Amino acid sequence: MSVDMAVGTETTSDTPPTTPFTVVWSRGHAYVLEDAPGRARWVGVDDRGRPLTLTNAQLQRRGWSRTSS
């Protein structure tokens, strides 16, 4: 894992967790893993407070961390 101190985000080659209801942080927002039938997805909000869902691959590309800071 490497940490980009300039923007305070963690980038990782590891895949995000797979345990339902796990919370991770990406770009200053919390995302919760929902275990939908057939496909898990990360649910959070964008910068304007609108609902946003991400796949594991999208979350991995954006960068994520287990902590908010």
C-alpha positions as CSV (number, residue, x, y, z in Angstrom):
1,M,0.0,0.0,0.0
2,S,1.1,3.5,-0.6
3,V,-0.2,6.7,0.9
4,D,-0.5,9.9,-1.1
5,M,0.1,12.6,1.5
6,A,-0.7,15.5,-0.8
7,V,-4.4,14.7,-1.0
8,G,-4.7,12.4,2.0
9,T,-6.0,9.3,0.2
10,E,-4.7,5.8,0.3
11,T,-4.2,3.9,-2.9
12,T,-3.9,0.2,-2.9
13,S,-3.5,-2.7,-5.3
14,D,-5.5,-4.8,-2.8
15,T,-9.1,-5.3,-3.5
16,P,-11.7,-3.6,-1.2
17,P,-13.2,-5.7,1.6
18,T,-16.0,-8.1,0.8
19,T,-17.8,-8.3,4.2
20,P,-21.3,-6.7,3.9
21,F,-21.9,-3.4,5.8
22,T,-18.1,-2.7,5.8
23,V,-17.4,1.0,5.7
24,V,-14.5,2.5,3.6
25,W,-13.5,6.0,2.7
26,S,-12.8,7.4,-0.8
27,R,-12.2,11.1,-1.7
28,G,-13.6,12.2,1.6
29,H,-16.8,10.2,1.5
30,A,-17.9,7.1,3.3
31,Y,-19.1,4.1,1.3
32,V,-20.9,1.1,2.8
33,L,-20.9,-2.3,1.1
34,E,-24.4,-3.5,0.3
35,D,-24.8,-7.2,-0.4
36,A,-27.4,-7.1,-3.2
37,P,-28.5,-10.5,-4.6
38,G,-26.0,-11.5,-7.3
39,R,-23.9,-8.4,-7.0
40,A,-22.3,-6.4,-4.1
41,R,-22.0,-2.6,-4.5
42,W,-20.6,0.3,-2.5
43,V,-23.2,3.0,-1.6
44,G,-22.4,6.5,-0.6
45,V,-23.0,10.1,-1.7
46,D,-21.2,12.4,-4.1
47,D,-20.0,16.0,-3.4
48,R,-23.5,17.3,-3.8
49,G,-25.1,14.7,-1.5
50,R,-26.6,12.7,-4.3
51,P,-26.6,8.9,-3.9
52,L,-23.7,7.2,-5.6
53,T,-23.0,3.5,-6.1
54,L,-19.6,2.0,-7.1
55,T,-18.4,-1.4,-8.0
56,N,-15.3,-2.9,-6.4
57,A,-13.3,-2.0,-9.5
58,Q,-14.5,1.6,-9.5
59,L,-13.7,2.0,-5.8
60,Q,-10.3,0.5,-6.4
61,R,-9.5,2.9,-9.2
62,R,-10.7,5.9,-7.1
63,G,-8.5,4.8,-4.2
64,W,-9.9,3.9,-0.8
65,S,-9.0,3.7,2.9
66,R,-10.4,2.0,6.0
67,T,-10.0,5.4,7.8
68,S,-11.4,8.8,7.1
69,S,-8.1,10.6,7.5
